[in-house]
Amino acid sequence: MDLTTYRNKLIGSEDERAVSPVIGVILMVAITVILAAVIAAFVLDIGDLDDSAPQAQFDWEDDDGNVTVTMTSGDDINPDAVTMSPEGQANGDWGDSITAGSTYEFDGNSSDTYQIIWEGDGSSTIISEYEP
């Protein structure tokens, strides 16, 4: 067995070695395309995340059991997405939009915890709470 034949067995001849780089390039391109697709799917899905609760500050006042809540600052809130607790004592109306200066009144002499609950996209968040 001469050295050329032995080298061709170990390394491969000129014709056989060309296959390996071509397969390597194809695999690298395939990995790059798959990686780009995964990243694109993640980035494009970011916009479809659930709405987060609005950020707002409220001031609570208790006048002999009549509790008044006033929004002092924060994001405008759609009143249709808000529920007040305890519901049996809620008698106010936020109006068309809850903005800074909007007020809401509760009647009664309750030791319950008062809450403003925002509901959106299947989740609910307490955005303000008051315990007399």
LINQUISUL-V535926 format. One record per residue. N is the residue number from 1. RES is the residue in one small letter. SS is DSSP state (H for helix, E for strand, L for the rest). PHI is phi in whole degrees, 0 to 359 (NA if undefined). Layout:
n=N res=RES ss=SS phi=PHI
n=N res=RES ss=SS phi=PHI
This chain:
n=1 res=m ss=L phi=NA
n=2 res=d ss=L phi=272
n=3 res=l ss=H phi=293
n=4 res=t ss=H phi=295
n=5 res=t ss=H phi=294
n=6 res=y ss=H phi=296
n=7 res=r ss=H phi=297
n=8 res=n ss=H phi=296
n=9 res=k ss=H phi=289
n=10 res=l ss=H phi=284
n=11 res=i ss=L phi=262
n=12 res=g ss=L phi=103
n=13 res=s ss=L phi=280
n=14 res=e ss=H phi=302
n=15 res=d ss=H phi=289
n=16 res=e ss=H phi=280
n=17 res=r ss=H phi=286
n=18 res=a ss=H phi=291
n=19 res=v ss=H phi=292
n=20 res=s ss=H phi=299
n=21 res=p ss=H phi=296
n=22 res=v ss=H phi=294
n=23 res=i ss=H phi=296
n=24 res=g ss=H phi=299
n=25 res=v ss=H phi=295
n=26 res=i ss=H phi=297
n=27 res=l ss=H phi=295
n=28 res=m ss=H phi=296
n=29 res=v ss=H phi=296
n=30 res=a ss=H phi=298
n=31 res=i ss=H phi=297
n=32 res=t ss=H phi=297
n=33 res=v ss=H phi=295
n=34 res=i ss=H phi=296
n=35 res=l ss=H phi=297
n=36 res=a ss=H phi=296
n=37 res=a ss=H phi=294
n=38 res=v ss=H phi=294
n=39 res=i ss=H phi=296
n=40 res=a ss=H phi=297
n=41 res=a ss=H phi=297
n=42 res=f ss=H phi=293
n=43 res=v ss=H phi=295
n=44 res=l ss=H phi=290
n=45 res=d ss=H phi=281
n=46 res=i ss=H phi=300
n=47 res=g ss=H phi=292
n=48 res=d ss=H phi=264
n=49 res=l ss=L phi=292
n=50 res=d ss=L phi=300
n=51 res=d ss=L phi=296
n=52 res=s ss=L phi=266
n=53 res=a ss=L phi=297
n=54 res=p ss=L phi=292
n=55 res=q ss=L phi=263
n=56 res=a ss=E phi=207
n=57 res=q ss=E phi=246
n=58 res=f ss=E phi=233
n=59 res=d ss=E phi=247
n=60 res=w ss=E phi=252
n=61 res=e ss=E phi=229
n=62 res=d ss=E phi=245
n=63 res=d ss=E phi=241
n=64 res=d ss=L phi=53
n=65 res=g ss=L phi=94
n=66 res=n ss=E phi=271
n=67 res=v ss=E phi=261
n=68 res=t ss=E phi=241
n=69 res=v ss=E phi=243
n=70 res=t ss=E phi=233
n=71 res=m ss=E phi=282
n=72 res=t ss=E phi=262
n=73 res=s ss=E phi=193
n=74 res=g ss=E phi=126
n=75 res=d ss=L phi=291
n=76 res=d ss=L phi=295
n=77 res=i ss=E phi=236
n=78 res=n ss=L phi=284
n=79 res=p ss=H phi=295
n=80 res=d ss=H phi=291
n=81 res=a ss=H phi=265
n=82 res=v ss=E phi=241
n=83 res=t ss=E phi=240
n=84 res=m ss=E phi=252
n=85 res=s ss=E phi=227
n=86 res=p ss=L phi=284
n=87 res=e ss=H phi=295
n=88 res=g ss=H phi=296
n=89 res=q ss=H phi=255
n=90 res=a ss=E phi=281
n=91 res=n ss=L phi=227
n=92 res=g ss=L phi=267
n=93 res=d ss=L phi=216
n=94 res=w ss=L phi=287
n=95 res=g ss=L phi=95
n=96 res=d ss=L phi=286
n=97 res=s ss=L phi=208
n=98 res=i ss=E phi=268
n=99 res=t ss=L phi=232
n=100 res=a ss=L phi=303
n=101 res=g ss=L phi=99
n=102 res=s ss=L phi=292
n=103 res=t ss=E phi=236
n=104 res=y ss=E phi=214
n=105 res=e ss=E phi=240
n=106 res=f ss=E phi=245
n=107 res=d ss=L phi=261
n=108 res=g ss=L phi=109
n=109 res=n ss=L phi=240
n=110 res=s ss=L phi=247
n=111 res=s ss=L phi=260
n=112 res=d ss=L phi=293
n=113 res=t ss=E phi=273
n=114 res=y ss=E phi=268
n=115 res=q ss=E phi=220
n=116 res=i ss=E phi=250
n=117 res=i ss=E phi=245
n=118 res=w ss=E phi=264
n=119 res=e ss=E phi=238
n=120 res=g ss=E phi=202
n=121 res=d ss=L phi=51
n=122 res=g ss=L phi=80
n=123 res=s ss=E phi=230
n=124 res=s ss=E phi=227
n=125 res=t ss=E phi=221
n=126 res=i ss=E phi=281
n=127 res=i ss=E phi=264
n=128 res=s ss=E phi=201
n=129 res=e ss=E phi=212
n=130 res=y ss=E phi=220
n=131 res=e ss=E phi=242
n=132 res=p ss=L phi=292
